[in-house]
């Protein structure tokens, strides 16, 4: 499992299981700052798994650049024609409730799974 952890966020990537977990707050200023996340999302999208799982249920904040990064990940998965992509989110987190449906517009077969963390 590949893990990135700092004071702002934590990323856990399990390529063998086709899963990526993001938590914390992503307020990074530039695409260069997002590069470690982009690299791990790319590793997930090019994995041999037909089914992918992205869990953002513990991601309390994501700025607009971060939303662009997630959107590019979904578009990349669409190009690679993965079977099933599930994004787990928490509707109690305002940015997720507001923004998550846009990912499904990019890939209509994307499955949104609501998880209530409190």
C-alpha positions in Angstrom: 0.0 0.0 0.0 1.3 3.4 -0.9 0.6 6.1 1.7 1.2 9.9 1.7 0.5 11.6 5.0 1.2 15.2 6.0 -0.5 17.8 8.1 -3.1 18.6 5.4 -4.2 15.3 4.0 -3.6 11.5 3.8 -3.7 9.4 0.7 -3.7 5.6 0.7 -3.5 3.7 -2.5 -3.9 -0.1 -2.7 -3.2 -0.9 -6.3 -3.7 -4.6 -5.7 -7.2 -4.0 -4.6 -7.9 -1.1 -7.0 -8.7 1.3 -4.2 -7.7 4.9 -3.2 -8.6 6.7 0.0 -8.3 10.5 0.5 -8.8 12.2 3.8 -8.1 15.6 5.4 -8.2 18.9 3.6 -6.8 19.6 0.2 -6.2 23.3 -0.3 -3.1 23.0 -2.4 -2.2 26.0 -4.5 -0.8 24.7 -7.7 -1.0 21.6 -10.0 2.6 21.0 -9.0 1.5 20.7 -5.4 -1.2 18.2 -6.5 1.3 16.1 -8.5 1.7 13.3 -5.8 -2.1 12.9 -5.8 -2.3 13.0 -9.6 0.5 10.4 -9.8 -1.4 8.0 -7.5 -4.7 8.5 -9.2 -2.9 7.7 -12.5 -1.5 4.6 -10.9 -5.0 3.6 -10.0 -6.5 4.4 -13.4 -3.8 2.3 -15.2 -4.1 -0.6 -12.9 -5.3 -3.9 -14.3 -8.4 -3.8 -12.2 -11.6 -3.6 -14.0 -13.4 -2.2 -11.0 -12.0 0.8 -9.1 -12.9 2.3 -5.8 -12.3 5.9 -4.7 -13.2 6.8 -1.1 -13.4 10.6 -0.3 -15.8 10.2 2.7 -13.2 11.7 5.0 -12.0 14.5 2.7 -13.4 17.5 4.5 -12.4 20.1 2.0 -11.3 20.1 -1.7 -10.6 23.3 -3.5 -11.5 23.9 -7.2 -8.1 22.7 -8.4 -8.6 19.5 -6.5 -12.0 19.0 -8.2 -10.3 19.5 -11.5 -7.8 16.7 -10.5 -10.6 14.3 -9.7 -12.4 15.2 -12.9 -9.3 14.4 -14.9 -9.1 11.1 -13.1 -12.7 10.2 -14.1 -12.1 11.2 -17.7 -8.9 9.1 -17.7 -10.9 6.1 -16.4 -13.6 6.7 -19.1 -10.9 6.6 -21.8 -9.5 3.3 -20.3 -13.0 1.8 -20.2 -12.9 0.4 -16.7 -15.8 -1.7 -15.8 -17.2 -0.2 -12.6 -15.9 2.9 -10.8 -17.4 3.6 -7.4 -16.9 6.9 -5.6 -17.8 6.8 -1.9 -18.7 10.2 -0.5 -20.3 11.7 2.6 -23.4 13.9 1.9 -22.9 15.6 5.2 -19.7 17.3 3.9 -21.0 20.4 1.9 -18.5 20.4 -0.9 -19.1 16.7 -1.6 -22.8 17.1 -1.8 -22.4 20.1 -4.1 -19.7 18.7 -6.4 -19.8 15.0 -6.6 -22.6 14.7 -9.1 -20.4 16.5 -11.7 -18.2 13.4 -11.7 -21.1 11.3 -12.8 -21.8 13.8 -15.6 -18.3 13.0 -16.9 -18.9 9.3 -16.7 -22.6 8.3 -16.5 -21.7 4.7 -15.4 -19.9 6.0 -12.4 -21.5 4.7 -9.2 -21.9 7.2 -6.3 -22.1 5.5 -3.0 -23.3 7.7 -0.1 -21.7 6.9 3.2 -22.8 8.7 6.4 -19.8 9.3 8.7 -21.7 11.3 11.3 
